[in-house]
Amino acid sequence: MKIYVVGGAVRDELLGLPVVDRDYVVVGATPEAMTALGYKAVGRDFPVFLHPQTHEEYALARTERKTARGYHGFEFHAAPDVTLEQDLARRDLTINAMARGEDGKIVDPFNGSADLKARLFRHVGPAFVEDPVRILRVARFAARFEFGIAPETLALMREMVVRGEVDALVAERVWQELARGLLEKRPSHMLDALDACGALAIVLRELAGEFSGEGLAARKKVLDAAVQAGADLAQRFALLTMHAEAGALAALCERLRVPQECADLALLAARQRHNAAHATALDATALLSLLQAVDALRRPQRFAQWLAVIEMDAPAAVSGGQRLRAALTAAQAVDAGAIAKQHQGSEQIRAAVAAARIAAIAAAVP
């Protein structure tokens, strides 16, 4: 039995990057042998075990065969006679198909180290086309590492799109890869990679009209700037989608099962971006109406998130943002409880509180 560190851990070590997780492949073992050594079986589709002390994952060397379209259409074979090279051959990119033995030596049958030096994503073999998730992974890696894509690999990605493999992707996996790519240091490179192979118009099909020519260029620029501003995932997704029609954006969020926090902020940005941009021209009554429309008094943290998105998208909106922040501070200072004690009936109370807030805003915001 031999144990190897494989995949991303070896890649990141060679790049001089911190290694967060280590994956291990075990060659020449059986499930019974692993259990006898104290490993705990956890794999459902193929034999994966947790180390008894470190709880890191150890997978038996395996091969795989495509049996149907999509992400789940695979049949796996794990046995003691499966070699390390056979296991590495099923991986997506050469830079992810390297291993380090217990003696410290690198096993690199597909020249991944050379592609690392060339800063190039290259597929390991023709089986790359069998898993459509690999298109999303390449795009995500492009956002992280800023590598180029080998021409032959890009050709395979385009072939997969034409064959309809991308349409078979599970919604949750699409969102997972998209979200991870948005959180990388250059989200624009993910969009470039998806656009280059034709997948962008499918993955974000509801918003396809927004991602062509100048529209795509603008989103890329804003997203990369948002990284420097420390924008969170919800804000980055909002910046990606906020120029879309709200109905189309809602349909996208439903199809991809976008988490509620991200969907809410994106839809708020899409519906209210024009109003926020013109906040410098609003009087006290209109300012309060806008604060109420974005639920700022009840959800001030989301209001801050939303306003930051507006300002990152359109720096000219900063002055309007300052007025909105001042208006919210003034409205929050009004003691609604005290006013309620002086009036009877919900309508009278609401009117009196609104009037007090309008007066406070007018006094605080020129």
Secondary structure, DSSP 8 states (H G I E B T S, - for coil): -EEEEETHHHHHHHHT------EEEEES--HHHHHHTT-EE--SSS-EEE-TTT--EEEE-EEEEE-SSSSS-EEEEE-TT--HHHHHHTSSBGGGS-EEETTS-EE-TT-HHHHHHHTEE-BSSGGGGG-THHHHHHHHHHHHH--EE-HHHHHHHHHHHHTTGGGG--HHHHHHHHHHHHTSS-HHHHHHHHHHHT-HHHHTGGGGGGSSTHHHHHHHHHHHHHHHTT--HHHHHHHHHTTS-HHHHHHHHHHHT--HHHHHHHHHHHHHHHHHHTGGG--HHHHHHHHHHTTTTT-HHHHHHHHHHHHHH-GGGHHHHHHHHHHHHHHHTS-HHHHHHT--SHHHHHHHHHHHHHHHHHHH--
